[in-house]
Amino acid sequence: MADNGVAGTSWVVEELGGEAVAPPQPQLSFGDDGRVSGSTGVNRLMGRYELADGTLVVLDVATTRMAGPPEAMEREQRLLAVLAEPRTLVIQGDRLELGDRETGAVLRRADAPTG
């Protein structure tokens, strides 16, 4: 997969729909091979991704099926909804924005210091 700024990186979800995400925070890793994997905070997830013209498309997402506290399961559904639609992707330093703040997500590079 061509270098697109996201390949080979890992991220921690800090905001969903403009709201801060409490621990355990979801994490996403974008492989050099076009695969995405990570955690919703409750379940593991995996799939494929494509990035073209600044738009991220996540395809064939599958998750494990463990149950968690209601608030964690609701957060998982919100994250999966973000990933289900093509989203603009903007990386600035250690910050990645998917879509707009009201319906998208803000992530921090996994190896970046927390603020």
Jmol script that loads the backbone (N, CA, C; Angstrom):
load data "model"
ATOM      1  N   MET A   1       0.852  -1.172   0.000  1.00  0.00           N
ATOM      2  CA  MET A   1       0.000   0.000   0.000  1.00  0.00           C
ATOM      3  C   MET A   1       0.898   1.235   0.000  1.00  0.00           C
ATOM      4  N   ALA A   2       0.535   2.218  -0.767  1.00  0.00           N
ATOM      5  CA  ALA A   2       1.339   3.437  -0.874  1.00  0.00           C
ATOM      6  C   ALA A   2       1.368   4.181   0.455  1.00  0.00           C
ATOM      7  N   ASP A   3       2.423   4.936   0.663  1.00  0.00           N
ATOM      8  CA  ASP A   3       2.525   5.729   1.880  1.00  0.00           C
ATOM      9  C   ASP A   3       1.435   6.790   1.856  1.00  0.00           C
ATOM     10  N   ASN A   4       0.546   6.732   2.830  1.00  0.00           N
ATOM     11  CA  ASN A   4      -0.567   7.677   2.859  1.00  0.00           C
ATOM     12  C   ASN A   4      -0.631   8.422   4.181  1.00  0.00           C
ATOM     13  N   GLY A   5       0.412   8.333   4.990  1.00  0.00           N
ATOM     14  CA  GLY A   5       0.453   9.036   6.258  1.00  0.00           C
ATOM     15  C   GLY A   5      -0.185   8.272   7.400  1.00  0.00           C
ATOM     16  N   VAL A   6      -1.041   7.306   7.097  1.00  0.00           N
ATOM     17  CA  VAL A   6      -1.705   6.540   8.139  1.00  0.00           C
ATOM     18  C   VAL A   6      -1.164   5.108   8.199  1.00  0.00           C
ATOM     19  N   ALA A   7      -0.627   4.617   7.088  1.00  0.00           N
ATOM     20  CA  ALA A   7      -0.107   3.246   7.044  1.00  0.00           C
ATOM     21  C   ALA A   7       1.021   3.082   8.059  1.00  0.00           C
ATOM     22  N   GLY A   8       0.950   2.000   8.833  1.00  0.00           N
ATOM     23  CA  GLY A   8       1.987   1.713   9.813  1.00  0.00           C
ATOM     24  C   GLY A   8       1.873   2.515  11.095  1.00  0.00           C
ATOM     25  N   THR A   9       0.704   3.104  11.364  1.00  0.00           N
ATOM     26  CA  THR A   9       0.528   3.912  12.568  1.00  0.00           C
ATOM     27  C   THR A   9      -0.552   3.330  13.470  1.00  0.00           C
ATOM     28  N   SER A  10      -0.492   3.694  14.754  1.00  0.00           N
ATOM     29  CA  SER A  10      -1.491   3.283  15.745  1.00  0.00           C
ATOM     30  C   SER A  10      -2.002   4.515  16.467  1.00  0.00           C
ATOM     31  N   TRP A  11      -3.298   4.486  16.814  1.00  0.00           N
ATOM     32  CA  TRP A  11      -3.977   5.651  17.368  1.00  0.00           C
ATOM     33  C   TRP A  11      -4.894   5.263  18.519  1.00  0.00           C
ATOM     34  N   VAL A  12      -5.092   6.197  19.441  1.00  0.00           N
ATOM     35  CA  VAL A  12      -6.016   6.043  20.565  1.00  0.00           C
ATOM     36  C   VAL A  12      -7.166   7.020  20.337  1.00  0.00           C
ATOM     37  N   VAL A  13      -8.403   6.552  20.454  1.00  0.00           N
ATOM     38  CA  VAL A  13      -9.580   7.404  20.255  1.00  0.00           C
ATOM     39  C   VAL A  13      -9.770   8.265  21.501  1.00  0.00           C
ATOM     40  N   GLU A  14      -9.724   9.586  21.310  1.00  0.00           N
ATOM     41  CA  GLU A  14      -9.895  10.517  22.426  1.00  0.00           C
ATOM     42  C   GLU A  14     -11.279  11.146  22.460  1.00  0.00           C
ATOM     43  N   GLU A  15     -11.906  11.314  21.275  1.00  0.00           N
ATOM     44  CA  GLU A  15     -13.239  11.907  21.206  1.00  0.00           C
ATOM     45  C   GLU A  15     -14.072  11.165  20.176  1.00  0.00           C
ATOM     46  N   LEU A  16     -15.354  11.012  20.497  1.00  0.00           N
ATOM     47  CA  LEU A  16     -16.344  10.495  19.546  1.00  0.00           C
ATOM     48  C   LEU A  16     -17.518  11.456  19.552  1.00  0.00           C
ATOM     49  N   GLY A  17     -17.857  11.985  18.394  1.00  0.00           N
ATOM     50  CA  GLY A  17     -18.980  12.907  18.315  1.00  0.00           C
ATOM     51  C   GLY A  17     -18.829  14.115  19.213  1.00  0.00           C
ATOM     52  N   GLY A  18     -17.588  14.598  19.379  1.00  0.00           N
ATOM     53  CA  GLY A  18     -17.345  15.792  20.185  1.00  0.00           C
ATOM     54  C   GLY A  18     -17.262  15.538  21.675  1.00  0.00           C
ATOM     55  N   GLU A  19     -17.421  14.281  22.123  1.00  0.00           N
ATOM     56  CA  GLU A  19     -17.365  13.960  23.545  1.00  0.00           C
ATOM     57  C   GLU A  19     -16.083  13.189  23.868  1.00  0.00           C
ATOM     58  N   ALA A  20     -15.459  13.550  24.984  1.00  0.00           N
ATOM     59  CA  ALA A  20     -14.248  12.845  25.423  1.00  0.00           C
ATOM     60  C   ALA A  20     -14.575  11.385  25.701  1.00  0.00           C
ATOM     61  N   VAL A  21     -13.622  10.515  25.396  1.00  0.00           N
ATOM     62  CA  VAL A  21     -13.780   9.082  25.604  1.00  0.00           C
ATOM     63  C   VAL A  21     -13.021   8.680  26.866  1.00  0.00           C
ATOM     64  N   ALA A  22     -13.742   8.073  27.811  1.00  0.00           N
ATOM     65  CA  ALA A  22     -13.137   7.613  29.061  1.00  0.00           C
ATOM     66  C   ALA A  22     -12.454   6.260  28.844  1.00  0.00           C
ATOM     67  N   PRO A  23     -11.467   5.944  29.663  1.00  0.00           N
ATOM     68  CA  PRO A  23     -10.817   4.638  29.569  1.00  0.00           C
ATOM     69  C   PRO A  23     -11.814   3.509  29.862  1.00  0.00           C
ATOM     70  N   PRO A  24     -11.607   2.353  29.291  1.00  0.00           N
ATOM     71  CA  PRO A  24     -10.539   2.036  28.339  1.00  0.00           C
ATOM     72  C   PRO A  24     -10.862   2.600  26.966  1.00  0.00           C
ATOM     73  N   GLN A  25      -9.927   3.356  26.428  1.00  0.00           N
ATOM     74  CA  GLN A  25     -10.141   4.021  25.148  1.00  0.00           C
ATOM     75  C   GLN A  25      -9.922   3.057  23.987  1.00  0.00           C
ATOM     76  N   PRO A  26     -10.772   3.154  22.972  1.00  0.00           N
ATOM     77  CA  PRO A  26     -10.558   2.355  21.759  1.00  0.00           C
ATOM     78  C   PRO A  26      -9.232   2.710  21.113  1.00  0.00           C
ATOM     79  N   GLN A  27      -8.670   1.734  20.402  1.00  0.00           N
ATOM     80  CA  GLN A  27      -7.416   1.931  19.691  1.00  0.00           C
ATOM     81  C   GLN A  27      -7.536   1.360  18.293  1.00  0.00           C
ATOM     82  N   LEU A  28      -6.891   2.017  17.334  1.00  0.00           N
ATOM     83  CA  LEU A  28      -6.875   1.556  15.948  1.00  0.00           C
ATOM     84  C   LEU A  28      -5.451   1.536  15.431  1.00  0.00           C
ATOM     85  N   SER A  29      -5.108   0.478  14.703  1.00  0.00           N
ATOM     86  CA  SER A  29      -3.807   0.371  14.043  1.00  0.00           C
ATOM     87  C   SER A  29      -4.045   0.156  12.561  1.00  0.00           C
ATOM     88  N   PHE A  30      -3.342   0.934  11.744  1.00  0.00           N
ATOM     89  CA  PHE A  30      -3.460   0.850  10.289  1.00  0.00           C
ATOM     90  C   PHE A  30      -2.186   0.221   9.747  1.00  0.00           C
ATOM     91  N   GLY A  31      -2.302  -0.991   9.241  1.00  0.00           N
ATOM     92  CA  GLY A  31      -1.135  -1.703   8.741  1.00  0.00           C
ATOM     93  C   GLY A  31      -0.684  -1.212   7.382  1.00  0.00           C
ATOM     94  N   ASP A  32       0.564  -1.504   7.059  1.00  0.00           N
ATOM     95  CA  ASP A  32       1.103  -1.183   5.739  1.00  0.00           C
ATOM     96  C   ASP A  32       0.425  -2.003   4.650  1.00  0.00           C
ATOM     97  N   ASP A  33      -0.259  -3.074   5.046  1.00  0.00           N
ATOM     98  CA  ASP A  33      -0.898  -3.989   4.107  1.00  0.00           C
ATOM     99  C   ASP A  33      -2.368  -3.663   3.826  1.00  0.00           C
ATOM    100  N   GLY A  34      -2.869  -2.514   4.322  1.00  0.00           N
ATOM    101  CA  GLY A  34      -4.258  -2.144   4.083  1.00  0.00           C
ATOM    102  C   GLY A  34      -5.228  -2.734   5.090  1.00  0.00           C
ATOM    103  N   ARG A  35      -4.707  -3.296   6.168  1.00  0.00           N
ATOM    104  CA  ARG A  35      -5.571  -3.862   7.203  1.00  0.00           C
ATOM    105  C   ARG A  35      -5.643  -2.904   8.395  1.00  0.00           C
ATOM    106  N   VAL A  36      -6.823  -2.866   9.006  1.00  0.00           N
ATOM    107  CA  VAL A  36      -7.012  -2.103  10.234  1.00  0.00           C
ATOM    108  C   VAL A  36      -7.364  -3.101  11.331  1.00  0.00           C
ATOM    109  N   SER A  37      -6.842  -2.856  12.515  1.00  0.00           N
ATOM    110  CA  SER A  37      -7.144  -3.707  13.660  1.00  0.00           C
ATOM    111  C   SER A  37      -7.143  -2.840  14.906  1.00  0.00           C
ATOM    112  N   GLY A  38      -7.633  -3.396  15.985  1.00  0.00           N
ATOM    113  CA  GLY A  38      -7.617  -2.638  17.225  1.00  0.00           C
ATOM    114  C   GLY A  38      -8.636  -3.133  18.204  1.00  0.00           C
ATOM    115  N   SER A  39      -9.078  -2.208  19.044  1.00  0.00           N
ATOM    116  CA  SER A  39     -10.015  -2.517  20.104  1.00  0.00           C
ATOM    117  C   SER A  39     -11.064  -1.415  20.179  1.00  0.00           C
ATOM    118  N   THR A  40     -12.295  -1.815  20.474  1.00  0.00           N
ATOM    119  CA  THR A  40     -13.368  -0.839  20.673  1.00  0.00           C
ATOM    120  C   THR A  40     -13.408  -0.376  22.124  1.00  0.00           C
ATOM    121  N   GLY A  41     -12.544  -0.932  22.949  1.00  0.00           N
ATOM    122  CA  GLY A  41     -12.583  -0.707  24.383  1.00  0.00           C
ATOM    123  C   GLY A  41     -13.176  -1.922  25.081  1.00  0.00           C
ATOM    124  N   VAL A  42     -13.964  -2.697  24.342  1.00  0.00           N
ATOM    125  CA  VAL A  42     -14.543  -3.945  24.848  1.00  0.00           C
ATOM    126  C   VAL A  42     -14.113  -5.104  23.954  1.00  0.00           C
ATOM    127  N   ASN A  43     -14.308  -4.964  22.669  1.00  0.00           N
ATOM    128  CA  ASN A  43     -14.052  -6.036  21.706  1.00  0.00           C
ATOM    129  C   ASN A  43     -12.884  -5.706  20.787  1.00  0.00           C
ATOM    130  N   ARG A  44     -12.276  -6.744  20.240  1.00  0.00           N
ATOM    131  CA  ARG A  44     -11.255  -6.583  19.210  1.00  0.00           C
ATOM    132  C   ARG A  44     -11.965  -6.328  17.895  1.00  0.00           C
ATOM    133  N   LEU A  45     -11.341  -5.560  17.020  1.00  0.00           N
ATOM    134  CA  LEU A  45     -11.895  -5.346  15.691  1.00  0.00           C
ATOM    135  C   LEU A  45     -10.821  -5.547  14.647  1.00  0.00           C
ATOM    136  N   MET A  46     -11.284  -5.885  13.443  1.00  0.00           N
ATOM    137  CA  MET A  46     -10.366  -6.052  12.322  1.00  0.00           C
ATOM    138  C   MET A  46     -11.132  -5.788  11.043  1.00  0.00           C
ATOM    139  N   GLY A  47     -10.399  -5.414   9.993  1.00  0.00           N
ATOM    140  CA  GLY A  47     -11.000  -5.136   8.698  1.00  0.00           C
ATOM    141  C   GLY A  47      -9.940  -4.650   7.728  1.00  0.00           C
ATOM    142  N   ARG A  48     -10.403  -4.013   6.672  1.00  0.00           N
ATOM    143  CA  ARG A  48      -9.504  -3.436   5.677  1.00  0.00           C
ATOM    144  C   ARG A  48      -9.785  -1.943   5.600  1.00  0.00           C
ATOM    145  N   TYR A  49      -8.811  -1.201   5.085  1.00  0.00           N
ATOM    146  CA  TYR A  49      -9.037   0.229   4.868  1.00  0.00           C
ATOM    147  C   TYR A  49      -8.429   0.659   3.546  1.00  0.00           C
ATOM    148  N   GLU A  50      -9.020   1.714   3.016  1.00  0.00           N
ATOM    149  CA  GLU A  50      -8.504   2.377   1.821  1.00  0.00           C
ATOM    150  C   GLU A  50      -8.516   3.868   2.095  1.00  0.00           C
ATOM    151  N   LEU A  51      -7.530   4.558   1.560  1.00  0.00           N
ATOM    152  CA  LEU A  51      -7.450   6.002   1.715  1.00  0.00           C
ATOM    153  C   LEU A  51      -7.177   6.592   0.342  1.00  0.00           C
ATOM    154  N   ALA A  52      -8.099   7.435  -0.111  1.00  0.00           N
ATOM    155  CA  ALA A  52      -7.936   8.084  -1.406  1.00  0.00           C
ATOM    156  C   ALA A  52      -8.487   9.500  -1.319  1.00  0.00           C
ATOM    157  N   ASP A  53      -7.739  10.442  -1.838  1.00  0.00           N
ATOM    158  CA  ASP A  53      -8.161  11.843  -1.866  1.00  0.00           C
ATOM    159  C   ASP A  53      -8.596  12.351  -0.498  1.00  0.00           C
ATOM    160  N   GLY A  54      -7.871  11.927   0.551  1.00  0.00           N
ATOM    161  CA  GLY A  54      -8.160  12.408   1.894  1.00  0.00           C
ATOM    162  C   GLY A  54      -9.390  11.794   2.545  1.00  0.00           C
ATOM    163  N   THR A  55      -9.927  10.734   1.958  1.00  0.00           N
ATOM    164  CA  THR A  55     -11.098  10.063   2.522  1.00  0.00           C
ATOM    165  C   THR A  55     -10.725   8.640   2.928  1.00  0.00           C
ATOM    166  N   LEU A  56     -11.042   8.294   4.175  1.00  0.00           N
ATOM    167  CA  LEU A  56     -10.799   6.955   4.693  1.00  0.00           C
ATOM    168  C   LEU A  56     -12.076   6.133   4.548  1.00  0.00           C
ATOM    169  N   VAL A  57     -11.929   4.942   3.985  1.00  0.00           N
ATOM    170  CA  VAL A  57     -13.030   3.991   3.883  1.00  0.00           C
ATOM    171  C   VAL A  57     -12.572   2.718   4.589  1.00  0.00           C
ATOM    172  N   VAL A  58     -13.349   2.275   5.573  1.00  0.00           N
ATOM    173  CA  VAL A  58     -13.057   1.042   6.293  1.00  0.00           C
ATOM    174  C   VAL A  58     -14.049  -0.003   5.813  1.00  0.00           C
ATOM    175  N   LEU A  59     -13.527  -1.158   5.424  1.00  0.00           N
ATOM    176  CA  LEU A  59     -14.339  -2.204   4.809  1.00  0.00           C
ATOM    177  C   LEU A  59     -14.254  -3.501   5.606  1.00  0.00           C
ATOM    178  N   ASP A  60     -15.306  -4.307   5.501  1.00  0.00           N
ATOM    179  CA  ASP A  60     -15.313  -5.668   6.059  1.00  0.00           C
ATOM    180  C   ASP A  60     -14.939  -5.699   7.542  1.00  0.00           C
ATOM    181  N   VAL A  61     -15.490  -4.781   8.328  1.00  0.00           N
ATOM    182  CA  VAL A  61     -15.180  -4.746   9.760  1.00  0.00           C
ATOM    183  C   VAL A  61     -15.854  -5.920  10.461  1.00  0.00           C
ATOM    184  N   ALA A  62     -15.082  -6.602  11.282  1.00  0.00           N
ATOM    185  CA  ALA A  62     -15.593  -7.683  12.126  1.00  0.00           C
ATOM    186  C   ALA A  62     -15.095  -7.432  13.544  1.00  0.00           C
ATOM    187  N   THR A  63     -15.889  -7.834  14.519  1.00  0.00           N
ATOM    188  CA  THR A  63     -15.491  -7.689  15.912  1.00  0.00           C
ATOM    189  C   THR A  63     -15.735  -8.995  16.652  1.00  0.00           C
ATOM    190  N   THR A  64     -15.039  -9.132  17.775  1.00  0.00           N
ATOM    191  CA  THR A  64     -15.386 -10.212  18.684  1.00  0.00           C
ATOM    192  C   THR A  64     -16.735  -9.844  19.295  1.00  0.00           C
ATOM    193  N   ARG A  65     -17.321 -10.717  20.093  1.00  0.00           N
ATOM    194  CA  ARG A  65     -18.684 -10.491  20.586  1.00  0.00           C
ATOM    195  C   ARG A  65     -18.787 -10.583  22.104  1.00  0.00           C
ATOM    196  N   MET A  66     -17.874  -9.937  22.796  1.00  0.00           N
ATOM    197  CA  MET A  66     -17.942  -9.923  24.251  1.00  0.00           C
ATOM    198  C   MET A  66     -18.850  -8.782  24.694  1.00  0.00           C
ATOM    199  N   ALA A  67     -19.470  -8.946  25.849  1.00  0.00           N
ATOM    200  CA  ALA A  67     -20.317  -7.897  26.411  1.00  0.00           C
ATOM    201  C   ALA A  67     -19.516  -7.091  27.428  1.00  0.00           C
ATOM    202  N   GLY A  68     -19.900  -5.842  27.567  1.00  0.00           N
ATOM    203  CA  GLY A  68     -19.259  -4.973  28.539  1.00  0.00           C
ATOM    204  C   GLY A  68     -20.303  -4.101  29.205  1.00  0.00           C
ATOM    205  N   PRO A  69     -19.887  -3.171  30.027  1.00  0.00           N
ATOM    206  CA  PRO A  69     -20.832  -2.253  30.666  1.00  0.00           C
ATOM    207  C   PRO A  69     -21.615  -1.473  29.603  1.00  0.00           C
ATOM    208  N   PRO A  70     -22.852  -1.090  29.910  1.00  0.00           N
ATOM    209  CA  PRO A  70     -23.691  -0.397  28.918  1.00  0.00           C
ATOM    210  C   PRO A  70     -23.012   0.810  28.273  1.00  0.00           C
ATOM    211  N   GLU A  71     -22.302   1.627  29.057  1.00  0.00           N
ATOM    212  CA  GLU A  71     -21.669   2.821  28.482  1.00  0.00           C
ATOM    213  C   GLU A  71     -20.552   2.444  27.514  1.00  0.00           C
ATOM    214  N   ALA A  72     -19.830   1.368  27.799  1.00  0.00           N
ATOM    215  CA  ALA A  72     -18.765   0.908  26.902  1.00  0.00           C
ATOM    216  C   ALA A  72     -19.351   0.323  25.624  1.00  0.00           C
ATOM    217  N   MET A  73     -20.474  -0.353  25.727  1.00  0.00           N
ATOM    218  CA  MET A  73     -21.114  -0.926  24.538  1.00  0.00           C
ATOM    219  C   MET A  73     -21.684   0.184  23.652  1.00  0.00           C
ATOM    220  N   GLU A  74     -22.212   1.232  24.276  1.00  0.00           N
ATOM    221  CA  GLU A  74     -22.722   2.376  23.512  1.00  0.00           C
ATOM    222  C   GLU A  74     -21.576   3.071  22.790  1.00  0.00           C
ATOM    223  N   ARG A  75     -20.430   3.230  23.468  1.00  0.00           N
ATOM    224  CA  ARG A  75     -19.248   3.841  22.846  1.00  0.00           C
ATOM    225  C   ARG A  75     -18.782   2.984  21.677  1.00  0.00           C
ATOM    226  N   GLU A  76     -18.796   1.661  21.836  1.00  0.00           N
ATOM    227  CA  GLU A  76     -18.414   0.759  20.756  1.00  0.00           C
ATOM    228  C   GLU A  76     -19.307   0.970  19.544  1.00  0.00           C
ATOM    229  N   GLN A  77     -20.615   1.079  19.751  1.00  0.00           N
ATOM    230  CA  GLN A  77     -21.531   1.288  18.631  1.00  0.00           C
ATOM    231  C   GLN A  77     -21.272   2.629  17.937  1.00  0.00           C
ATOM    232  N   ARG A  78     -20.938   3.650  18.718  1.00  0.00           N
ATOM    233  CA  ARG A  78     -20.625   4.959  18.125  1.00  0.00           C
ATOM    234  C   ARG A  78     -19.359   4.884  17.283  1.00  0.00           C
ATOM    235  N   LEU A  79     -18.330   4.174  17.775  1.00  0.00           N
ATOM    236  CA  LEU A  79     -17.097   4.023  17.009  1.00  0.00           C
ATOM    237  C   LEU A  79     -17.357   3.244  15.719  1.00  0.00           C
ATOM    238  N   LEU A  80     -18.089   2.155  15.813  1.00  0.00           N
ATOM    239  CA  LEU A  80     -18.387   1.356  14.617  1.00  0.00           C
ATOM    240  C   LEU A  80     -19.191   2.168  13.605  1.00  0.00           C
ATOM    241  N   ALA A  81     -20.075   3.060  14.082  1.00  0.00           N
ATOM    242  CA  ALA A  81     -20.832   3.925  13.176  1.00  0.00           C
ATOM    243  C   ALA A  81     -19.901   4.906  12.457  1.00  0.00           C
ATOM    244  N   VAL A  82     -18.900   5.428  13.163  1.00  0.00           N
ATOM    245  CA  VAL A  82     -17.918   6.324  12.530  1.00  0.00           C
ATOM    246  C   VAL A  82     -17.167   5.573  11.432  1.00  0.00           C
ATOM    247  N   LEU A  83     -16.769   4.341  11.737  1.00  0.00           N
ATOM    248  CA  LEU A  83     -15.988   3.558  10.778  1.00  0.00           C
ATOM    249  C   LEU A  83     -16.836   3.039   9.615  1.00  0.00           C
ATOM    250  N   ALA A  84     -18.142   3.003   9.768  1.00  0.00           N
ATOM    251  CA  ALA A  84     -19.035   2.444   8.741  1.00  0.00           C
ATOM    252  C   ALA A  84     -19.212   3.374   7.541  1.00  0.00           C
ATOM    253  N   GLU A  85     -18.885   4.651   7.694  1.00  0.00           N
ATOM    254  CA  GLU A  85     -19.072   5.637   6.627  1.00  0.00           C
ATOM    255  C   GLU A  85     -17.725   6.186   6.164  1.00  0.00           C
ATOM    256  N   PRO A  86     -17.596   6.496   4.878  1.00  0.00           N
ATOM    257  CA  PRO A  86     -16.381   7.181   4.424  1.00  0.00           C
ATOM    258  C   PRO A  86     -16.226   8.496   5.189  1.00  0.00           C
ATOM    259  N   ARG A  87     -15.033   8.780   5.654  1.00  0.00           N
ATOM    260  CA  ARG A  87     -14.765   9.993   6.445  1.00  0.00           C
ATOM    261  C   ARG A  87     -13.534  10.696   5.917  1.00  0.00           C
ATOM    262  N   THR A  88     -13.577  12.013   5.927  1.00  0.00           N
ATOM    263  CA  THR A  88     -12.360  12.745   5.632  1.00  0.00           C
ATOM    264  C   THR A  88     -11.351  12.441   6.736  1.00  0.00           C
ATOM    265  N   LEU A  89     -10.102  12.355   6.366  1.00  0.00           N
ATOM    266  CA  LEU A  89      -9.039  12.041   7.311  1.00  0.00           C
ATOM    267  C   LEU A  89      -8.000  13.138   7.218  1.00  0.00           C
ATOM    268  N   VAL A  90      -7.716  13.749   8.366  1.00  0.00           N
ATOM    269  CA  VAL A  90      -6.703  14.797   8.431  1.00  0.00           C
ATOM    270  C   VAL A  90      -5.751  14.457   9.565  1.00  0.00           C
ATOM    271  N   ILE A  91      -4.465  14.394   9.253  1.00  0.00           N
ATOM    272  CA  ILE A  91      -3.442  14.161  10.272  1.00  0.00           C
ATOM    273  C   ILE A  91      -2.646  15.446  10.426  1.00  0.00           C
ATOM    274  N   GLN A  92      -2.566  15.927  11.677  1.00  0.00           N
ATOM    275  CA  GLN A  92      -1.748  17.084  12.008  1.00  0.00           C
ATOM    276  C   GLN A  92      -0.923  16.712  13.222  1.00  0.00           C
ATOM    277  N   GLY A  93       0.359  16.479  13.016  1.00  0.00           N
ATOM    278  CA  GLY A  93       1.232  16.075  14.117  1.00  0.00           C
ATOM    279  C   GLY A  93       0.784  14.747  14.699  1.00  0.00           C
ATOM    280  N   ASP A  94       0.491  14.745  16.003  1.00  0.00           N
ATOM    281  CA  ASP A  94       0.085  13.535  16.702  1.00  0.00           C
ATOM    282  C   ASP A  94      -1.433  13.388  16.775  1.00  0.00           C
ATOM    283  N   ARG A  95      -2.153  14.137  15.950  1.00  0.00           N
ATOM    284  CA  ARG A  95      -3.624  14.158  15.994  1.00  0.00           C
ATOM    285  C   ARG A  95      -4.192  13.726  14.649  1.00  0.00           C
ATOM    286  N   LEU A  96      -5.198  12.876  14.694  1.00  0.00           N
ATOM    287  CA  LEU A  96      -5.898  12.415  13.500  1.00  0.00           C
ATOM    288  C   LEU A  96      -7.375  12.725  13.680  1.00  0.00           C
ATOM    289  N   GLU A  97      -7.970  13.397  12.694  1.00  0.00           N
ATOM    290  CA  GLU A  97      -9.400  13.696  12.739  1.00  0.00           C
ATOM    291  C   GLU A  97     -10.098  12.927  11.639  1.00  0.00           C
ATOM    292  N   LEU A  98     -11.157  12.220  12.019  1.00  0.00           N
ATOM    293  CA  LEU A  98     -12.005  11.496  11.067  1.00  0.00           C
ATOM    294  C   LEU A  98     -13.342  12.209  11.006  1.00  0.00           C
ATOM    295  N   GLY A  99     -13.672  12.766   9.847  1.00  0.00           N
ATOM    296  CA  GLY A  99     -14.943  13.467   9.707  1.00  0.00           C
ATOM    297  C   GLY A  99     -14.981  14.735  10.532  1.00  0.00           C
ATOM    298  N   ASP A 100     -16.199  15.218  10.790  1.00  0.00           N
ATOM    299  CA  ASP A 100     -16.334  16.437  11.578  1.00  0.00           C
ATOM    300  C   ASP A 100     -16.449  16.093  13.062  1.00  0.00           C
ATOM    301  N   ARG A 101     -16.329  17.084  13.896  1.00  0.00           N
ATOM    302  CA  ARG A 101     -16.315  16.849  15.350  1.00  0.00           C
ATOM    303  C   ARG A 101     -17.649  16.338  15.866  1.00  0.00           C
ATOM    304  N   GLU A 102     -18.763  16.690  15.212  1.00  0.00           N
ATOM    305  CA  GLU A 102     -20.081  16.292  15.701  1.00  0.00           C
ATOM    306  C   GLU A 102     -20.395  14.830  15.432  1.00  0.00           C
ATOM    307  N   THR A 103     -19.885  14.285  14.321  1.00  0.00           N
ATOM    308  CA  THR A 103     -20.228  12.908  13.963  1.00  0.00           C
ATOM    309  C   THR A 103     -18.997  12.017  13.790  1.00  0.00           C
ATOM    310  N   GLY A 104     -17.828  12.587  13.918  1.00  0.00           N
ATOM    311  CA  GLY A 104     -16.609  11.832  13.670  1.00  0.00           C
ATOM    312  C   GLY A 104     -15.850  11.506  14.937  1.00  0.00           C
ATOM    313  N   ALA A 105     -14.536  11.394  14.784  1.00  0.00           N
ATOM    314  CA  ALA A 105     -13.669  11.006  15.904  1.00  0.00           C
ATOM    315  C   ALA A 105     -12.362  11.771  15.835  1.00  0.00           C
ATOM    316  N   VAL A 106     -11.780  11.967  16.997  1.00  0.00           N
ATOM    317  CA  VAL A 106     -10.448  12.557  17.127  1.00  0.00           C
ATOM    318  C   VAL A 106      -9.586  11.527  17.836  1.00  0.00           C
ATOM    319  N   LEU A 107      -8.431  11.261  17.230  1.00  0.00           N
ATOM    320  CA  LEU A 107      -7.513  10.248  17.767  1.00  0.00           C
ATOM    321  C   LEU A 107      -6.148  10.879  18.013  1.00  0.00           C
ATOM    322  N   ARG A 108      -5.416  10.279  18.952  1.00  0.00           N
ATOM    323  CA  ARG A 108      -4.050  10.699  19.271  1.00  0.00           C
ATOM    324  C   ARG A 108      -3.121   9.545  18.938  1.00  0.00           C
ATOM    325  N   ARG A 109      -1.987   9.875  18.342  1.00  0.00           N
ATOM    326  CA  ARG A 109      -1.001   8.830  18.030  1.00  0.00           C
ATOM    327  C   ARG A 109      -0.690   8.066  19.307  1.00  0.00           C
ATOM    328  N   ALA A 110      -0.700   6.741  19.218  1.00  0.00           N
ATOM    329  CA  ALA A 110      -0.561   5.893  20.407  1.00  0.00           C
ATOM    330  C   ALA A 110       0.738   6.136  21.169  1.00  0.00           C
ATOM    331  N   ASP A 111       1.814   6.500  20.449  1.00  0.00           N
ATOM    332  CA  ASP A 111       3.086   6.714  21.134  1.00  0.00           C
ATOM    333  C   ASP A 111       3.319   8.168  21.538  1.00  0.00           C
ATOM    334  N   ALA A 112       2.306   9.032  21.361  1.00  0.00           N
ATOM    335  CA  ALA A 112       2.438  10.437  21.730  1.00  0.00           C
ATOM    336  C   ALA A 112       2.107  10.617  23.217  1.00  0.00           C
ATOM    337  N   PRO A 113       2.741  11.568  23.860  1.00  0.00           N
ATOM    338  CA  PRO A 113       2.419  11.810  25.272  1.00  0.00           C
ATOM    339  C   PRO A 113       0.985  12.313  25.410  1.00  0.00           C
ATOM    340  N   THR A 114       0.334  11.944  26.491  1.00  0.00           N
ATOM    341  CA  THR A 114      -1.033  12.424  26.726  1.00  0.00           C
ATOM    342  C   THR A 114      -0.977  13.829  27.271  1.00  0.00           C
ATOM    343  N   GLY A 115      -2.012  14.602  26.938  1.00  0.00           N
ATOM    344  CA  GLY A 115      -2.029  16.006  27.321  1.00  0.00           C
ATOM    345  C   GLY A 115      -2.602  16.193  28.636  1.00  0.00           C
TER     346      GLY A 115
END
end "model"
wireframe off; spacefill off
backbone 0.3
color backbone group
